[in-house]
Structures are given as C-alpha cells and as structure tokens.
Amino acid sequence: MDWSPLILTFKLALITTLLLLVISIPLAYWLAYTKSRIKPVIETLVSMPLVLPPTVLGFYMLIAFSPSNAFGNWLDEWFGLRFVFSFEGLVLASIFYSLPFMVHPIQSGFNNLSTSLKDAAYVMGKSKFTTLFKVLLPNIRPSLLTGIILAFAHTIGEFGVVLMIGGNISGKTKVASIAIYDEVETLNYDVANMYSLILFGITFMILLFVYLVNGGYLKRFWQ
C-alpha cells in the first residue's frame, strides 16, 4: 500500500486547520458581536459549503484560478501563484470548504458568553485585542477545540472539491479519499479497505476525544 496519500491528507488537514484558526477567530468574533446589516450575507456565505455540492465550489475555483483565465493568469505572472493542480490549491479549496466547521463552533462559543464579561474587561481598560485573547478565548476553550477538530476531520474526508481543483497527481494532490476511489475503480478492494479503515479509526478517535473532553469525562476519570 502506498502511504503517500495518507501522509499528504494529514499534512493538508494540519495546514488547513492552522490557517482556518487564524481566519476564523476574528471572523467568528465579528459575526458574534457585530450589528452590521451585512451580517446575514456574510453568515450565508460562510455557511454555503454546508449545503453546496463540493463539486460546484471546486468547479468555480478551477475556472477562476486556471492560468487560461485572466485572474489565474494574473496571479501566475505577477505572484507566481498557481492553484490549479497543486498542493497550494488543495489548501485554498479546503479553507473555503471547511470554513463553517471552524467558524460556527467558535461563534456559538462567543454568543453563549455573558456580555458582562466583555464589558467588564473594557471597563478595566483592556483593549479589544487583549479582551479577545486574554478574557474571551480562554472561556470558550471547548468551542475552540470543537472547531479545530471538526475542521481537521472534515478536511481529511474531502473528495469532490479537492479532486476538481487538484486533480489526481500522485505525491502532490492525490489524497486518501481520491486514493480510495482509484482503488475501488480498479477493483482493488483490499487496499481501498486499508485506506478506509485507517481513516475511519483516526477520525473516530479524534471525535471521541472531543466528546470526552467537552463532556468532562476525562477530567472525572483523572480525579
């Protein structure tokens, strides 16, 4: 069995999760506390990957970033960025497709906090930045953990969007989900089963860990 698709999958999931964490914290904070009229529009755009077929997102990204397209050609000529059929393209597609899985739990955590917590920090002279990272985020650790794990696990399971934007290049864009599809296509069920069992086992343990931590089971176990 070729292990490179699994290694590439977890590399993609790790990078995507780290970038999503940086993007999602300020975005979720803004969505939780803003009174802007465009908030419903932004929330809709963030949530679109939950209901939109991944091939639709992948198709439009493929068209937009193709070197034959004006925008894709501009990125390639001026910045040397080529997202089509590249690992960088997989990362970009994964960020868009897994965004709601990170933003929604963090936004929910902010929404469930008492507003008096934020107001008290401001009264004490704390800046918005300090309030966010020293007061609010420590109080929504379960939400942060849930967002991180869901985004990581969801990226592991991506298929349609990464196939559209990255293709099927061994060692470069061929992730585990695509490898499983290839093995099934060639009736090589034994290898497909091995890939599937590994992904199933790892994602099961990741999600179980989240439920154990958020449910307080591990804390009670060690007491």
C-alpha positions as CSV (number, residue, x, y, z in Angstrom):
1,M,0.0,0.0,0.0
2,D,1.2,3.5,-0.9
3,W,1.4,5.6,2.3
4,S,1.9,8.9,0.5
5,P,-1.9,9.7,0.1
6,L,-2.3,9.3,3.9
7,I,0.7,11.5,4.6
8,L,-0.5,14.1,2.2
9,T,-4.0,14.0,3.6
10,F,-2.9,14.7,7.2
11,K,-0.4,17.4,6.0
12,L,-3.3,19.1,4.2
13,A,-5.6,18.8,7.2
14,L,-2.9,20.2,9.6
15,I,-2.1,23.2,7.4
16,T,-5.7,23.9,6.6
17,T,-6.7,23.8,10.3
18,L,-3.9,26.1,11.4
19,L,-4.8,28.7,8.7
20,L,-8.5,28.3,9.5
21,L,-7.9,29.0,13.1
22,V,-6.2,32.3,12.3
23,I,-9.0,33.3,9.9
24,S,-12.0,32.0,11.9
25,I,-11.3,33.6,15.3
26,P,-11.6,37.3,14.1
27,L,-14.4,36.3,11.7
28,A,-16.4,34.5,14.4
29,Y,-15.8,37.3,16.8
30,W,-17.1,39.8,14.3
31,L,-20.2,37.7,13.5
32,A,-21.0,37.2,17.2
33,Y,-20.8,40.9,18.2
34,T,-21.4,43.0,15.1
35,K,-24.7,44.8,14.3
36,S,-23.8,45.4,10.7
37,R,-26.6,45.0,8.2
38,I,-24.4,42.8,6.0
39,K,-24.0,40.2,8.8
40,P,-26.7,37.8,7.3
41,V,-25.0,37.9,3.9
42,I,-21.6,37.0,5.5
43,E,-23.1,34.3,7.6
44,T,-24.8,32.9,4.4
45,L,-21.5,32.9,2.5
46,V,-19.7,31.2,5.4
47,S,-22.4,28.5,5.7
48,M,-22.7,27.8,1.9
49,P,-20.3,24.9,1.9
50,L,-22.6,23.0,4.3
51,V,-25.3,22.7,1.6
52,L,-23.4,23.4,-1.6
53,P,-22.2,20.3,-3.5
54,P,-18.4,20.3,-3.2
55,T,-18.0,19.9,-7.0
56,V,-19.8,23.3,-7.5
57,L,-17.2,25.0,-5.3
58,G,-14.4,23.1,-6.9
59,F,-15.6,23.9,-10.4
60,Y,-15.8,27.6,-9.9
61,M,-12.4,27.6,-8.2
62,L,-11.0,25.6,-11.1
63,I,-12.4,28.2,-13.6
64,A,-11.2,31.2,-11.5
65,F,-7.7,30.1,-10.9
66,S,-7.0,28.4,-14.2
67,P,-4.0,30.0,-16.0
68,S,-6.1,30.3,-19.1
69,N,-8.4,32.7,-17.1
70,A,-7.5,36.3,-16.7
71,F,-7.4,36.2,-12.9
72,G,-5.5,33.0,-12.8
73,N,-3.0,34.2,-15.3
74,W,-2.6,37.5,-13.4
75,L,-1.8,35.5,-10.2
76,D,0.7,33.3,-12.0
77,E,2.5,36.1,-13.8
78,W,2.7,38.7,-11.0
79,F,3.0,36.5,-7.9
80,G,4.0,33.1,-9.2
81,L,0.9,31.5,-7.7
82,R,-0.7,28.6,-9.5
83,F,-3.5,27.0,-7.5
84,V,-4.8,24.6,-10.2
85,F,-3.4,21.0,-9.8
86,S,-1.2,22.0,-6.9
87,F,-1.0,21.3,-3.2
88,E,-1.5,25.1,-2.6
89,G,-4.8,24.8,-4.5
90,L,-5.8,21.9,-2.2
91,V,-5.1,24.1,0.8
92,L,-7.1,27.1,-0.6
93,A,-10.1,24.8,-1.5
94,S,-10.0,23.2,1.9
95,I,-10.0,26.5,3.7
96,F,-13.2,27.6,1.8
97,Y,-14.9,24.2,2.2
98,S,-14.1,23.7,5.9
99,L,-14.6,27.3,7.0
100,P,-18.1,26.8,8.6
101,F,-16.8,23.8,10.6
102,M,-14.4,26.2,12.3
103,V,-16.4,29.4,12.4
104,H,-19.7,28.1,13.7
105,P,-18.5,26.5,17.0
106,I,-16.3,29.5,17.8
107,Q,-19.1,31.9,17.0
108,S,-21.5,29.8,19.1
109,G,-19.0,30.0,22.0
110,F,-18.9,33.8,21.8
111,N,-22.6,34.0,21.6
112,N,-23.0,31.9,24.8
113,L,-20.7,34.1,26.8
114,S,-22.2,36.7,29.1
115,T,-21.8,40.2,27.6
116,S,-20.9,41.4,31.1
117,L,-17.6,39.6,30.7
118,K,-16.5,41.7,27.7
119,D,-18.0,44.9,29.2
120,A,-16.1,44.3,32.5
121,A,-12.8,43.9,30.6
122,Y,-13.4,47.2,28.7
123,V,-14.2,49.0,32.0
124,M,-10.9,47.8,33.4
125,G,-9.2,49.4,30.4
126,K,-8.4,46.3,28.4
127,S,-8.1,46.7,24.7
128,K,-10.3,44.7,22.3
129,F,-7.3,42.6,21.3
130,T,-6.4,41.8,25.0
131,T,-10.1,41.2,25.8
132,L,-10.3,38.7,23.0
133,F,-7.2,36.7,23.7
134,K,-6.9,37.0,27.5
135,V,-10.6,37.0,28.5
136,L,-13.0,35.6,25.8
137,L,-11.0,32.9,24.2
138,P,-9.9,31.2,27.5
139,N,-13.6,31.0,28.3
140,I,-14.6,29.2,25.1
141,R,-11.9,26.5,25.1
142,P,-14.5,23.7,24.4
143,S,-15.8,25.6,21.4
144,L,-12.3,26.2,20.1
145,L,-11.4,22.5,20.5
146,T,-14.6,21.5,18.7
147,G,-13.9,23.9,15.8
148,I,-10.3,22.7,15.4
149,I,-11.2,19.0,15.5
150,L,-14.2,19.4,13.1
151,A,-12.2,21.4,10.6
152,F,-9.4,18.8,10.8
153,A,-11.7,15.8,10.4
154,H,-13.7,17.4,7.7
155,T,-10.6,18.2,5.7
156,I,-9.5,14.6,6.0
157,G,-12.8,13.5,4.4
158,E,-12.9,15.9,1.4
159,F,-13.2,14.4,-2.0
160,G,-15.1,16.4,-4.7
161,V,-13.6,19.8,-4.1
162,V,-10.0,18.6,-3.9
163,L,-10.5,16.4,-7.0
164,M,-11.8,19.3,-9.0
165,I,-9.1,21.8,-8.1
166,G,-6.1,19.4,-7.5
167,G,-6.8,16.5,-9.8
168,N,-5.2,13.2,-9.1
169,I,-1.4,13.7,-9.1
170,S,0.5,11.1,-7.1
171,G,2.6,12.5,-4.3
172,K,1.3,16.0,-5.0
173,T,-2.5,16.2,-4.9
174,K,-3.6,12.6,-4.5
175,V,-5.1,12.5,-1.0
176,A,-6.5,9.4,0.7
177,S,-10.1,9.9,-0.4
178,I,-9.0,10.0,-4.0
179,A,-6.8,7.0,-3.5
180,I,-9.7,5.0,-2.1
181,Y,-11.8,6.0,-5.2
182,D,-8.9,4.9,-7.5
183,E,-8.6,1.5,-5.8
184,V,-12.3,0.9,-6.0
185,E,-12.3,1.8,-9.7
186,T,-9.6,-0.9,-10.3
187,L,-11.4,-3.4,-8.1
188,N,-8.5,-3.4,-5.6
189,Y,-10.8,-3.6,-2.6
190,D,-8.2,-4.8,-0.2
191,V,-6.1,-1.6,-0.5
192,A,-9.3,0.5,-0.5
193,N,-10.3,-1.2,2.7
194,M,-7.0,-0.5,4.3
195,Y,-7.2,3.2,3.5
196,S,-10.8,3.3,4.7
197,L,-10.1,1.6,8.0
198,I,-7.2,3.9,8.8
199,L,-9.3,7.0,8.1
200,F,-12.2,5.6,10.0
201,G,-10.2,4.7,13.0
202,I,-8.3,8.0,13.2
203,T,-11.4,10.2,12.7
204,F,-13.3,8.1,15.2
205,M,-10.6,8.6,17.9
206,I,-10.4,12.3,17.1
207,L,-14.2,12.9,17.5
208,L,-14.3,10.6,20.6
209,F,-11.6,12.7,22.2
210,V,-13.6,15.9,21.6
211,Y,-16.7,14.4,23.2
212,L,-14.7,13.1,26.2
213,V,-13.1,16.4,26.8
214,N,-16.2,18.6,26.3
215,G,-18.3,16.3,28.3
216,G,-15.8,16.4,31.2
217,Y,-15.3,12.6,31.2
218,L,-11.5,12.8,31.1
219,K,-11.5,15.2,34.0
220,R,-13.7,13.0,36.1
221,F,-11.6,10.0,35.1
222,W,-8.4,11.5,36.4
223,Q,-9.9,12.8,39.7
